């Protein structure tokens, strides 16, 4: 019901209705909190002794150290939004804006099983490319701290 909104601020038939609920899901919040709690306080204390301001500490330490976890969250958010089925079917009645999973579901009832499987393989290609892009950042976040 909240996604429907008022006539002037409706999220009906918008991609924002699919993306916005996934941006603040509990998994991502707990993952970020756990990561930020694991950053040593000594880094910030040393930066205070060197005279770094809050903005400098944020950009130099927090953002530099959090790129691997942000890559994991970006990969997760993309996969979640890309594979939306039920929300896309409910919130986006316009067929021109359906996600790929809704189209594959429709294709399932109209085509042979081999066509559906081929569509699923082709539909997995964008997720694969996003994973390949994020993999280097994620692996750097795993390997670099162990080398120091």
N, C-alpha and C positions, 0 to 999 in steps of 0.2 A: 504493500500500500504506500509506503514512503517513496518508492521509486516512481510511482505515478505522479505525485506532486500536485501542484495547482496547475490550472491551464497555462499560466505564464511561465512556470518554472518546471515543466515536466521533463523527466528523464526518459520518458517513453520514446522508443525508437532512437536512442542515442547509444554510442559505444561507451560513453561515460557511465551508464548504468551497469555495464559489465565490469568496468575497470575499477571504479570507486569502491565497491564493497571489498574487493580483494586487496586494496592498498593498506588497510588497517586490520588485517586478520590477526588473530591471537598468536599464531605460529611465528609470524614475522616479528611481532613485538617482543615475544619471549626470546627469540633468537638474537635480536639486536641487544636486548637488555643483558643477556648472558655474555655477549661479546664485549659490550662496553664495560661491564663489571670486571672482566678479565684483563683489561688494560692496566698495567701497573701504575699506581699513583706516583711512584718515584719519578716517572717521566715528566709528569706535570710539575712536581716539586723542583726538579732540575731545571725545567724551563722557567719556573718562577725565579730561581736563583740567577739565571742568565738574563732576566729582565724581559722575557717574552710576555706579551699581552694575551688576553683571552682569545682574540681572533687569530693571532699567530699560533697559539697552542692548538686551537681547533683545526686550522688548516694544515699545520705542519705535523701534528701527531695524530689527532683523532681521525681526520679524513684520510691521511696517508695509510694508517693502520687498518682502516675499515673498508678499504676497497675490495678485499676478498669476500667479506661477508655481504657487502652490497651487491657484488656480482652474483652470489648465491641467491640473494633475495630477488634480483632482477630476473634471473633464470626461472625462479619459482613463480614470480608474478606473471611472466610471459607465458609459461606453461599453463598456469591457471586461467588466464584470460583467453588464451588461444583455444583451450579445450572446453570452454563453457558450452554446456548443452542445455540444461534445464532453465537456467536464468535467461539464456538467449531466446529460448522458445517462448518463455512467458513474457519477458519485458520488451522484446523486439518482434512485434507481429509483422512488420514489413519484411517481406522475403528478400529484398535487395540488401538488407543489412544483417542477415543471418550469419552466424559463424560457420566455419567449415564443418564442425561436428553436427550441426543441425542439417546441413545439406547432405552429409554422408548418411545420417539417419533416414532422411527422405529417399536417398538413393538406394538404401537397403531394401525398401519395399518395391522399388521399380526396376531394379537391375539384377544381374546375376551376381553370385557371391564373389566371383573372381574380379569383377569390376569394383566391388566395394573394397576388397582387399588391396587392389591396386590404388584406389583412392586414399586409403589409409596410409599406405607407404608414401605416396606423394605428399599427403598432408603432414607427414612426420618430418619432411625435409626442412621446413623453416625452424622447427624446434631443434633439429640437429645443428643447424648453422648457428643458432643462438648459443647452444651448448658449447660448440667449438670456440666461439668468440669468448665466452665466459671462462672456459676451462683454463686458459693461460693465466688469467688473473687469479683464479681460485688456487691453482697449483703454485703460483708464486707466493701466495699467502701461506701455503703449507710448507714450502721448501725454505723460503728466506728466513723465517724465525729460527729454524733448526740449524742454520749455518752460522748464526751469530753467537 
